[in-house]
Amino acid sequence: MPRRLFRNAACCLAACLALAGCQEPPARAAMAPVSQPVSTPETASEAEAVSTPETASEAEAASAPETASAPETASEAEAASLPEAASEAEAAPEPAPLPDLEDPPQGEDWAVVLVNASHPMGQEEAPPQLVPVAEGSPYRVDSRILEPFQQMAAAAQAEGVSLLVCSAYRPYSSQQRNFENSVAAYLAQGYSQEQAVATTAAYIAYPGQSEHQTGLALDIVTPAYQALDSGYADTPAAQWLLENAADYGFTLRYPADKAALTGIQFEPWHYRYVGEQVAAYLMGHGLCLEEYWQLLEENAG
Ligand SMILES: [Zn+2]
């Protein structure tokens, strides 16, 4: 029963910060008080699409938003759009109460695992086997989702839509390194420890809290539009994924109207394998993975 996959909530600063599974480089704007808990929509979305590493290890270490986007200096940090992010977050609609639904499909334990700020992964946890998403690709996924992903990409291509993976598996260690490097950079700029951590956390997911550590998440863009921003949602690739990804077992993990539940703002590029049955169920009922787990809990109780 997948219930056991729930992990103990991490009691830390993350609880009051909405953290992204991945992140986007900070945009230029005024600085918010670092003590202010912020839900960072765009800021906390991902930014990994930028790099084209040559090797898997480089891809996993460097590609990350949770990575590449870490501000190098305090002035860059100050430029981040935190105030805007906070107000957008406040404006996010509260999710509707769960409808009375039939029993959700069980799904495979490994495929429906929930990873978020409340359910972090352990330092040693990693997919059992990682494989490149395509021959020669630096991006790796859990071997169990390779075939569904490749089938999905081929189906899209057959309809004239090119899917481009810009991030996949990211290990705990690279996330931790990125986080620590960012904190150190802020400390060097004269931030207090608390400020340095809070500012870092606005851009970079805490180690263990990125779903990319599962090897089941992919950031998918298209050659003609590789920016990780909301504009991607209007591309044929994003629209094709929205309509068809569930047929291959993938779900849009961070829909715009579920940010209050997922803790992460709309990320039209971030897809997560959950299995065909569960993906169809989520899509059919307009649910996110957090709601699926809530239903499982309620039905089990
Ligand atoms: Zn992602």
Residues whose N, C-alpha, C, O or C-beta is under 5 A from the ligand:
A	BS01	ZN	G21 C22 E46 L218 D219 H270
